[in-house]
């Protein structure tokens, strides 16, 4: 089998049908399968998936509830996969037309591939502006090695096995670590603009801020892991201090503009998460 599409899921009943419908419409002629790895859903996620049995006869469900986190779910599904290529997407997004074919074609020339991220389709305009992603995003920059998002990522199964899969100790930023380890092992990261994923952002300012704090909190742990492997000192105390000092002025400037206010609060929560993570993980941002 050529391709295995992997979807880690946790309580995605309200969004999963959109993703599965998009996959059912994929124009791809090679043998392929979809593996949905359930990470312990307590809603109707499994029932929604089973409703697509007729439209997606190659859909399989696997239990990935033993350990919490999407990294574990992805690893469980990858272990059950039959495909030469593993394509990862999420249960709350929507792959574009031709996504499977574009990813598969790109993996003929690369070991790990990222695609184009699009944000207008599934989000309100103020939210897209708050994130500053009006033009979409390609491979992500980090100040170190580039990385592909875990919701729009393809890899050769042999490479996934060679690096030991996703790090299950990371509850956030697993895709960053995964992409870095692939490249550190000497494999090639590629990009294909034809593999489009319509990404769903958190729909409220509170949700955006909570996500930002959690991601910021994991940064010191991730950097602590990769510093011995040649990663430069990216995280320092200066941006944290600058954010704290400028926040009152930026809040006043933002006024009643929802996008501007969300952007300021998101950055503040991210920096707060970084500071807490530095303390928790005993990482000196110097």
C-alpha positions as CSV (number, residue, x, y, z in Angstrom):
1,X,0.0,0.0,0.0
2,X,1.3,3.5,-0.9
3,X,-0.3,5.8,1.6
4,X,-1.7,5.8,5.1
5,X,-3.5,9.0,6.3
6,X,-3.4,9.3,10.1
7,X,-5.8,11.4,12.1
8,X,-5.3,11.6,15.9
9,X,-8.6,12.5,17.6
10,X,-9.8,13.6,21.0
11,X,-13.4,14.8,21.2
12,X,-13.7,16.0,17.6
13,X,-17.3,15.0,17.1
14,X,-18.3,18.6,16.1
15,X,-15.6,18.9,13.4
16,X,-14.6,15.4,12.2
17,X,-17.3,15.1,9.6
18,X,-15.8,18.0,7.6
19,X,-12.4,16.4,7.6
20,X,-13.6,12.9,6.6
21,X,-15.8,14.4,3.9
22,X,-12.8,16.2,2.4
23,X,-10.8,12.9,2.5
24,X,-13.7,11.0,0.9
25,X,-13.5,13.5,-2.0
26,X,-9.8,13.0,-2.7
27,X,-8.9,12.2,-6.3
28,X,-6.2,9.6,-5.7
29,X,-5.9,6.4,-7.7
30,X,-3.3,4.5,-5.7
31,X,-4.3,2.1,-2.8
32,X,-4.5,4.1,0.4
33,X,-6.1,3.9,3.9
34,X,-7.2,6.2,6.7
35,X,-6.4,5.4,10.3
36,X,-8.3,7.3,13.0
37,X,-6.5,7.0,16.3
38,X,-8.9,7.9,19.2
39,X,-7.1,9.3,22.2
40,X,-9.9,8.6,24.7
41,X,-12.8,10.6,23.3
42,X,-15.9,11.0,25.5
43,X,-18.1,12.5,22.9
44,X,-19.5,11.1,19.7
45,X,-16.2,11.1,17.7
46,X,-16.3,7.3,17.1
47,X,-19.9,7.4,16.0
48,X,-19.2,10.2,13.6
49,X,-16.3,8.2,12.1
50,X,-18.4,5.1,11.7
51,X,-21.0,7.0,9.7
52,X,-18.4,7.3,7.0
53,X,-18.0,3.6,6.6
54,X,-19.7,3.5,3.2
55,X,-17.9,6.5,1.8
56,X,-14.5,5.5,3.3
57,X,-14.3,1.7,3.2
58,X,-10.6,2.0,3.8
59,X,-11.1,3.8,7.1
60,X,-9.8,2.0,10.2
61,X,-10.2,2.9,13.9
62,X,-7.5,2.2,16.5
63,X,-7.6,2.7,20.2
64,X,-4.9,5.2,21.3
65,X,-6.3,6.0,24.8
66,X,-3.6,4.3,26.9
67,X,-1.5,7.5,27.0
68,X,-2.8,11.1,26.7
69,X,-1.5,13.3,23.9
70,X,-1.6,13.5,20.1
71,X,2.0,12.2,19.9
72,X,0.9,8.9,21.3
73,X,-2.1,8.7,19.1
74,X,0.0,9.4,16.0
75,X,2.6,6.7,17.0
76,X,-0.1,4.1,17.6
77,X,-1.6,4.8,14.2
78,X,1.8,4.8,12.5
79,X,2.5,1.4,14.1
80,X,-0.7,0.0,12.6
81,X,-0.2,1.6,9.2
82,X,0.4,-0.4,6.0
83,X,1.5,2.5,3.8
84,X,4.9,3.4,2.6
85,X,4.0,7.1,3.2
86,X,2.4,8.4,6.3
87,X,0.3,11.5,6.0
88,X,-0.7,13.3,9.1
89,X,-3.7,15.6,9.5
90,X,-6.1,16.6,12.4
91,X,-9.7,15.9,13.1
92,X,-10.6,19.6,13.4
93,X,-9.2,20.9,10.1
94,X,-10.0,20.3,6.5
95,X,-7.6,19.0,3.8
96,X,-7.8,20.7,0.4
97,X,-8.7,19.0,-2.9
98,X,-5.8,16.9,-4.1
99,X,-4.0,16.9,-0.7
100,X,-3.2,13.2,-0.7
101,X,-1.9,13.2,-4.2
102,X,0.2,16.3,-3.6
103,X,1.8,14.9,-0.5
104,X,2.5,11.6,-2.1
105,X,4.1,13.2,-5.1
106,X,6.3,15.4,-2.9
107,X,7.5,12.4,-0.8
108,X,9.0,10.8,-3.9
109,X,11.7,13.4,-3.6
110,X,11.9,14.2,0.1
111,X,11.8,12.3,3.4
112,X,9.6,14.7,5.3
113,X,7.1,17.1,3.6
114,X,5.1,20.1,4.8
115,X,2.2,21.8,3.0
116,X,0.5,25.1,2.7
117,X,-1.6,26.3,5.7
118,X,-4.8,28.4,4.8
119,X,-6.8,30.2,7.5
120,X,-9.7,32.1,6.0
121,X,-12.0,29.1,5.2
122,X,-12.7,28.0,8.8
123,X,-12.1,31.1,10.9
124,X,-13.6,34.5,11.5
125,X,-11.7,37.4,9.9
126,X,-10.7,39.0,13.2
127,X,-9.0,35.8,14.3
128,X,-7.0,35.4,11.1
129,X,-5.8,39.0,11.5
130,X,-4.9,38.5,15.2
131,X,-2.6,35.6,14.1
132,X,-1.1,37.6,11.2
133,X,-1.7,34.8,8.8
134,X,-3.8,36.5,6.2
135,X,-1.5,35.1,3.4
136,X,-1.3,31.6,4.9
137,X,1.9,29.9,6.0
138,X,4.4,27.6,4.4
139,X,7.1,25.8,6.4
140,X,7.5,27.4,9.8
141,X,10.6,29.4,10.9
142,X,12.0,28.9,14.3
143,X,15.4,30.6,14.5
144,X,16.9,27.1,14.2
145,X,15.7,24.5,11.7
146,X,12.4,24.9,9.8
147,X,9.6,22.6,10.7
148,X,6.3,21.3,9.3
149,X,3.0,21.5,11.2
150,X,1.7,18.1,12.5
151,X,-1.7,18.8,10.9
152,X,-0.2,19.0,7.4
153,X,2.8,16.6,7.3
154,X,3.9,13.7,5.3
155,X,6.8,11.3,6.0
156,X,8.3,8.1,4.7
157,X,7.4,5.3,7.2
158,X,11.0,4.2,7.2
159,X,12.1,7.6,8.4
160,X,9.4,7.8,11.0
161,X,10.7,4.4,12.4
162,X,14.3,5.5,12.1
163,X,13.9,8.5,14.5
164,X,11.6,6.6,16.9
165,X,8.3,8.4,16.0
166,X,6.9,11.4,17.9
167,X,8.2,12.2,21.4
168,X,5.3,11.3,23.7
169,X,6.8,13.3,26.6
170,X,5.9,16.5,24.7
171,X,2.2,17.5,25.1
172,X,2.8,20.5,22.8
173,X,5.3,21.3,20.0
174,X,5.7,17.6,19.1
175,X,5.8,18.5,15.4
176,X,8.6,21.0,15.9
177,X,10.7,18.4,17.7
178,X,9.8,15.7,15.1
179,X,10.9,17.9,12.2
180,X,14.1,18.9,13.9
181,X,15.0,15.3,14.7
182,X,14.3,14.2,11.1
183,X,16.8,16.9,9.9
184,X,19.3,16.2,12.6
185,X,19.4,12.6,11.5
186,X,20.4,13.7,8.0
187,X,17.0,13.4,6.2
188,X,15.5,16.0,3.8
189,X,12.6,18.3,4.6
190,X,10.6,19.4,1.6
191,X,7.6,21.6,0.9
192,X,4.7,21.4,-1.5
193,X,2.3,24.4,-1.9
194,X,-0.3,22.1,-3.6
195,X,-0.9,20.2,-0.3
196,X,-3.3,22.7,1.3
197,X,-4.9,22.3,4.8
198,X,-7.6,24.7,6.0
199,X,-6.6,25.2,9.6
200,X,-9.1,25.8,12.4
201,X,-7.9,28.3,15.0
202,X,-9.3,28.6,18.6
203,X,-12.6,30.5,18.2
204,X,-12.4,32.8,21.3
205,X,-9.8,35.1,22.8
206,X,-9.8,32.9,25.9
207,X,-9.1,29.8,23.8
208,X,-6.3,31.6,21.9
209,X,-4.7,32.8,25.2
210,X,-4.8,29.4,26.8
211,X,-3.2,27.8,23.8
212,X,-0.5,30.4,23.7
213,X,0.4,29.9,27.3
214,X,0.6,26.1,26.9
215,X,2.8,26.4,23.9
216,X,5.0,29.0,25.5
217,X,5.3,26.8,28.6
218,X,6.7,23.9,26.5
219,X,9.3,26.0,24.7
220,X,12.0,25.8,27.4
221,X,11.6,22.0,27.6
222,X,12.0,21.7,23.9
223,X,15.0,24.0,23.7
224,X,16.6,22.3,26.7
225,X,16.4,19.0,24.7
226,X,17.9,20.4,21.5
227,X,20.6,22.8,22.8
228,X,23.1,19.9,23.1
229,X,22.4,19.1,19.4
230,X,23.5,22.4,18.1
231,X,20.5,24.6,18.5
232,X,21.4,28.3,19.2
233,X,20.1,30.2,22.2
234,X,16.8,31.4,20.8
235,X,14.9,31.9,24.1
236,X,16.2,34.9,26.1
237,X,14.8,37.1,28.9
238,X,14.8,40.3,26.7
239,X,11.5,39.5,24.7
240,X,9.8,38.6,28.0
241,X,10.8,41.8,29.6
242,X,9.9,43.9,26.5
243,X,6.4,42.3,26.4
244,X,5.8,43.1,30.0
245,X,6.9,46.7,29.8
246,X,5.0,47.5,26.6
247,X,1.8,45.6,27.3
248,X,-0.1,48.6,29.0
249,X,0.7,50.9,26.1
250,X,-0.2,48.2,23.5
251,X,-3.5,47.5,25.3
252,X,-4.4,51.2,25.1
253,X,-3.4,51.3,21.5
254,X,-5.5,48.2,20.6
255,X,-8.6,49.9,22.0
256,X,-11.8,48.1,21.0
257,X,-10.3,46.4,17.9
258,X,-10.8,42.7,18.6
259,X,-8.0,41.5,16.4
260,X,-5.4,43.9,17.9
261,X,-6.5,43.1,21.5
262,X,-6.3,39.4,20.9
263,X,-2.8,39.7,19.4
264,X,-1.5,41.6,22.4
265,X,-3.1,39.2,24.9
266,X,-1.8,36.2,22.9
267,X,1.8,37.4,23.0
268,X,1.5,38.2,26.7
269,X,0.2,34.7,27.5
270,X,2.9,33.1,25.3
271,X,5.7,35.0,27.1
272,X,4.1,34.2,30.5
273,X,4.1,30.6,29.5
274,X,7.8,30.8,28.5
275,X,8.7,32.4,31.9
276,X,6.8,29.8,33.8
277,X,8.3,27.0,31.7
278,X,11.8,28.4,32.3
279,X,11.2,28.2,36.1
280,X,9.5,24.8,36.0
281,X,12.1,23.2,33.7
282,X,15.1,25.1,35.3
283,X,16.1,26.6,32.0
284,X,18.0,29.9,32.1
285,X,17.1,32.2,29.2
286,X,20.5,33.8,29.0
